[in-house]
Amino acid sequence: MSEFQQLPPLALYIHIPWCVKKCPYCDFNSHTFEQLPEQEYLRALQEDLQAQLPSIWGRRIVSVFIGGGTPSLFSAAGIDQLLSMVRSHLNCLPNMEVTMEANPGTVEQDKFNGFYQAGVNRLSIGVQSFDDVKLQALGRIHSADEALRAFDVARTAGFENINLDLMYGLPGQSLEAGLADLRQAIALQPEHISWYQLTIEPNTLFHARPPSVPDDEMAFELQQQGQALLAEQGYQQYEISAYAREGRRCQHNLNYWQFGDYLALGAGAHGKISRSDNGQVQRYWQLRQPAAYMQASATEKISAHELIEDSQLAFEFMLNALRLREGFSLQDFEAHTGLSFSRVANTCEKAVEKGLLEKWESAAGYQATQQGYLFLNDLVNLFDE
């Protein structure tokens, strides 16, 4: 049975599920709308938060992430109302990271000024590409020029911590075009770049009608050259698709990857909460449909719960932590799972023998080798009992 001497850090995720248009590659819980029900949804979020408070009494929130969907569709006054609600109900870390996702097609200077004044201090801008032809193929509502303008607007509003979301391996994309996209992102000098390969997910339009994308060999070559370019320009890879300037890693996502806890609000959001009284770790899911979520009573917004059994805790920890370049410490394993490291010590040594894992020089932790990082699924599956 898990025993927590100290509970993991606790973050807050808030989902805003609406978009102007559903992208053909997107498998997130997002929906188009005729009229945005901003106030009705904010009331539902408050009911949801108040109902969940007993599960996290006394715990401090270390970061907030407002994702979607397209959260930047909300008014600045709405985001201010949302963050005021968060601060009034929760014990928040001073100067904590507050990230909001934004679509370049929904950018207005006054609105971004208002987001910054409301307390958002990190923006994640979903650029995806700086090539108009590729943006059209991806179903994006913005142009390359609008993406560049969005970055300028964010800087003018005062944002000093900006992430650019960028994809590679796009339909019809050449090696040169993929690198040109990346060079354009770097030229803007954001603090963080999320650079990842387009994947064809089930239940998407691309899955039903797959586009022609670069083959694995070309995608791998693009990845290798792109990573070298990012490193040369001072962007350190700290996770599979995350690259940051010194001191600019995404604290919220780090909490996920280190198997921290997260409170979840909003339609389709899911959370994970650990308890010190009984050693249980519980995952839960909110109702997916926005209308159903808003209409449900405060205690009925959560649609399902699941206890993570001890036999799965180690696997789930590794599934997340081994995505990080620096791996994990033995101390974090025990603190974030409530398990003794002895439970996985033999498996770690087996992974070392296979050349997939290596000990830190201090012997206080492990990280994937270069081979282990290339075959991460094989490495993680060693821990699946």
N, C-alpha and C positions, 0 to 999 in steps of 0.2 A: 504494500500500500504506500502511496506517495505521502511524504511528510515534508511540509514546507517550513523551514526555519525562518524564511523571509519570502514574502510573495514577490513574483516578478514585477517589473514595471508595468504600469497600466496606461494605455493610450486610448484615444477616442476616435472612432471613424463615424462620419455622418454621410449618408448617401442621398444625393439628390438625383432622381431617376429620369429626368427629362432631357431630350435632345431636340434640336430643330429637325434633324434627319437621322435615321438609323444607318450607320455605315455598314457596308456589306461584309466586313471582316469582324465586326464587333459581336462578342458573345456576352457582354455585360448586361446587367439588368437595366436597360434604358428604353424609353418610350417617347414617341412623338406626342404632340399635344395641340389642342385647338386654343385653349386658354390656360395659362400657367396658374395653378391654384396655390399661389405662394403662401398666403396667410393660412389657408386651411392646412397646408402641409406643415407649416411652422407650429401650428397648434398640436398637430399629431406628434411631431418630434418632441414637443415639451411633455405631452402625456407619456410618451414612450420613455423618456429620460426619467421622469418622476417615478414611474413604475419599476425601473431598474435600479434606482438608488440603493435600496437595501442590500443588493448583492455586492456593492463596492463601498460600503460605509467606511470612512476614514482613509481611503486610499487616494493617492495624489495622481492627477492626470499629467503625464509627461509630454504629450504632444496631441495635436488635433489634425485630422486630415478630412477635408470636405471634398468628396469625390462624386463621380457620376457615371453616366449622364454628363450633363454640362452645368456644373454649379454656377458658372458665370452668367447663366440666364437669369438668375435671381437678381433682384435690385440690391444696390449697396445698403439700403435701409433694411432689407430682409436679412442680409448677411450680418449686419450689425445687431439686429434683433436676435439672431441665432447665437452669435458669440456672447452676447450679453446674458442670454439664458444659460449658456454653458458655464460662464464665470460665476453666475449667481447660485447655481446648483451644485457645482463641483469644486473640489479643492485642486486648483490648477497650479502647476509649477510656474514661478515667476519667469517671464520672458520665454515661455515655452514656444516651440516651433508650431506655427499654425499654417498649414498648407491648404491651398485651394486649387483645384484644377480649373483651367480656363481654355476655351476654344477661341482661336484667333478670329473666327467669324462672328463672335459676340462681344467684341472689344469696343468700349467707349471710354474716353479719357476720364470723364466725370465719374463713371461707374468704378473704374479701377482706382481712382483717388479715394472713393468711398470705401472700397474693399480694404485698402491699406489703413485708412483711418479707423475702420471697424476692428482692426487687430490682426488681419491676415498679414503675415510677414514672410511668406514663401509662396510663390506661384509656380505651378506646373502647367506649362503651355503646350497643348497638344498640336504640335506642328506637323509631325509625321513625315513631311517632305517639303523641300523648297522648289519642287518641279511641278508646274501647273498641270502637266499631262498626268503625272503620277497621282496628284491630289484628286483629279477628276476620276481616275480609275479606282481610287480608294473611297469615293463617295463623300469626300470632305466638302464642307460648305465654304471654305476659305481659299484664297489664292496665296501664292508665294509672297506677293507684295503685302497682303494683309497679315501674313505671319511675321514679316519683318516689322511692320507697323505695330503689331501687338507687343513685340519685345520693346520697342521704343516707348510705347505708351506705359508699359509696366515700369520701366526705368524712370520715366518722368513722374509717375505716381509716387515713387520713393522706394520701390522694391529693390533690395540689395541681395536677395537670395532667390534666384530664378532657375527652374529646371526646364529644359526643352526635351520633349518627347519626340524621338525620331525613329523611324523604321528603316530597315534595309531588306533586300530580297523582295522588292516590290514587283508587280507584274511588268514584265518587259524591261526591267532595270539592268543596266550594264554595270560592270565593275567601276568604270570611270564615273558613271552617274551617281552610284552609291557613295563613292568617296567625295564627289563634289557636294552632295547633300551634307555630309559630315563636316567638310571644310567650311561650308556656309554657317552651320551651327556654331562651330568653334570661333569663327570670325566675330560673332556677336559677343563672345566672352561671357557666356552664362556661368553661374557657379556650379551647375550640375547638368549632366546630359544623361538621359535614359535612352540607350541605343540598343534596339532589339530587332530580331528577325520577324518578319510577318509570318504568322502561323495560320493555317486554315483550320478553324475550330468548328466542331459540330454545331448544328442549329444556326448556321449563318448562311447568308446568300452566297458567299464564296464557296462554302462547302457544297451547296446544291449545284452551283455552276462555277467550278474551280477555274481561276485565271491561270495563265501561263507564267510561272515564276521561275527565277534562276535555279539551276540544279544545285545539288548539295555541294559539289566541288567548287563552283563559283561563289556560292554563299559563304563557304568556309574561307576562301581566299579573301573575300571582301571583309569578313570578320577579322582575319589576321592583320590585314593592312590597316583597317580602321582602328583596331586596338593599338597598333604601333603609333599611328598618327595621334590618337588621343593621349597616349603616354608622353609623346614628344612635346605636346602642347600643355602638359601639366595636369591632365585629368587622370586621376588614379582610379583604376578599376577596383572596386571593393566588393562587388557582387556581380553576378553573371551579366547583367545588362545595365549596371549603374556605375557612372564615372563622375568623380567629384574633384573640385579644387580642394586644396588643403583646408580642413576644418569645415567643409560644406557637405558632408554626407547627410542624407535624409534621415533624420532621427526617428521619424515615424516608421519608415520602412525597415530601418535597423531593428526596431522593436519587434516587428513581425519576424524577421529573419533570425533573431536571437530567441525566438519562442516566448516573447513577452505576452502579456494579456492585452486584450482590447475590447472595450465596450463598443457596441454597434447600435447605431440609430438609423432609421430610415428603411424604406421599402427595399427588400431584397438583401439588406446588409446582414452579415454574419459576424459573431463575436466569439471570444474565448475568455473565460473567467476561471481563475484558480481560487480555491478556498483553503484557508489554513485550518479551519475547524475539523474538517473531515478528510482533507487531502485530495479532494476530488477536483478534476479539471473538466469543465463543461463547455461544450460548443453549442451555439444556438443560431437559429435563422429567423429573420423577420419575414412577414408576408411579402411576396414578390410584387404583386400588382398594386400600384399606387392607390387606386380607388379603394381597394379592400383594406390596405394599410391605414388609410385616413379614416375609414368608416368604423374600423374595429375599435373595441374598447381598449383602454390602456393596457390591460392585462392579456388581451387577445392578439396583440400585434405580433408577438413572437409565435411563429408557427410550429417550431420543432426544437427539441433539446436533445443532446447526445452527450453522455459521459465518455471521455476518452479513457479507455482502460489502460492500466499500467503497462500492459504488453505492447500497447501502441504508442505510448508517450515517447519512448526513446526514438522510435522510427520517425515520428512527427517532428521531434526536435532536430534530428539529423537532416530530414527533408528540407528544413528551413536553414539551419545553421551552416550546413556544408555548401550552401550557395555563396557564402561569404568567403572572399579570398583568404582572410585571416583565420577562418575556421571558428573554433569555439574553445573556451576555457573549461577545465574540469569543474571549476567553481560555478560557472554559468549553467552547465548541464544540471548540476544538483539543485541549484537555486531555482531554475526555471521549469524543472520537471518534478521536483520533490523526490527524485530517485537517487540512490547511491550510484556513483560512477562504476562501481564494481559490476553493475548489471550489464554494462556494455564494454568493459575493459578488454575482454577476450576478443570481441568482434573488432574493436579498434586495432588490436595487435594483428589480427588476421588481415585487415585492410592494409596495414603497414607492410606485411609480408608480400601482399599482392602488388605493392607499389602504388596504391591508390590514396594512401593517407600517410602523413608524416607528423612526428611529434614536434612541438615547439622546442626551440633550443633550451628553454627553461623547464621543459617537460611538464608544464602546467596546462597544456592544451594540445589540440590537434588541428591540422588543416589539410585540405586536399592537395595532393601533388598536382603537377601539371597534367599528368596522365589521369589522375582522379577527377580533375576538373573537366577534362574532355569526355570522360565516361562517368558522369555524375550519377546517372540513374543506376548503373551497376554498383557504384559505391554505396549509395543510399540503400539500395535493396538488400545489402548485407545485414542491415539493422532491422529488416522487416521479419519479425519472428512468426 
